[in-house]
Amino acid sequence: MPTPAPPSTRQSDLVRAARRESVTRTPVWFMRQAGRSLPEYRAVREGIPMLESCMRPDLVTEITLQPVRRHGVDAAIFFSDIVVPLKAIGVDLDIVPGVGPVVARPIRSAADLDQLVPLTPQHVPFVTEAVQQLVRELGDIPLIGFAGAPFTLASYLVEGGPSKNHEKTKALMHGDPGLWDALCARLAQISGEFLRVQAQAGASAVQLFDSWAGALSRADYAARAMPHSAVALGAVADLDVPRIHFGVGTGELLALMGQAGAEVVGVDYRVSLTDAVERLGPTYAVQGNLDPALLFAPWDVLERRVREIVEEGRLAPGHIFNLGHGVLPSVDPDVLTRVTELVHECSSRR
Ligand code: 1CP
């Protein structure tokens, strides 16, 4: 039985900002807020491989709650990884410490697609259980579910691991568009269903991570990536959860990322929110966009930049404060707490 998100989270600043409604103050959360920047995360992960930790509901719940307790952020992001649904359907892969996802049998031919069977909720009971547990613990604080977008997932599957230039991925996309589209169609089902499982278990919003979409030209994104992301986002269109669509280096793609079926478009630090709002128009809320490296700068410099971003965010019909990409593991977590407090203080509408 679906357990929809608690009604109180519908009135949270995060969900209201995503819906372009008035807020009491600018909501803030940080991509990768759960993770290695926190000593309490390192302590509970001690000796437990990454993928195993994603499949243990008690651990997922504890790790997801850690940054909420510590920083007072306006949302929790479900602790998992974009490759978890692939692992769950039986793809032979691992998350190697210091590297990232590594795939045993990379996808290079039509026969390799057999690895990708449709995802069902029965593949990921541990996700449903963890989300339900989290929603009970979080009360009025919304939980954000997420999935990887087909292009970004395809890059890991085709390259066999993290890649700088995505050369095998692009060679397949252009050399065999039929196989590429067949691969991405399967991934769109998997991503869409992974989002749906989380939303039906009670997540209040979802984010589609197309982290590497910025490697594509606008034409290639429109033809070979966006239609598949639209299918993934469309899988939760009927569930009344706002959808956030994020990528890195996607300044040229922002409008298309909105049109793919999002309420909120994630903006990295390369494009100012002012420019992003101009490119997006009044239809979309924005999320972003502090450069994660600025968390290492002197406080007065960081403070000025945070205040600027909050001010620029007022130009958008809705603004969720975040980083332009994930928290770096070596950051001082106290700085994140201070940034959270500053965003709240300088945006308060009461
Ligand atoms: O042992 C560890 O601590 C491993 C590090 C780690 C963590 C903490 C990985 C491996 N994944 C995660 C969790 C994770 N991954 C979360 C939840 C935590 C949170 O946000 O608070 C999320 C949302 C992700 C999503 C993810 N995984 C993305 C999209 C977001 C992004 O950063 O762009 C991507 C690209 C991945 C792949 C991945 N997983 C892990 C690593 C190191 C990577 C990147 C590898 C690369 O550079 O290609």
Residues whose N, C-alpha, C, O or C-beta is under 5 A from the ligand:
A	BS01	1CP	F30 M31 R32 Q33 A34 G35 M50 I77 F78 F79 S80 D81 I82 I95 V99 G100 P101 P162 S163 F209 S211 G326
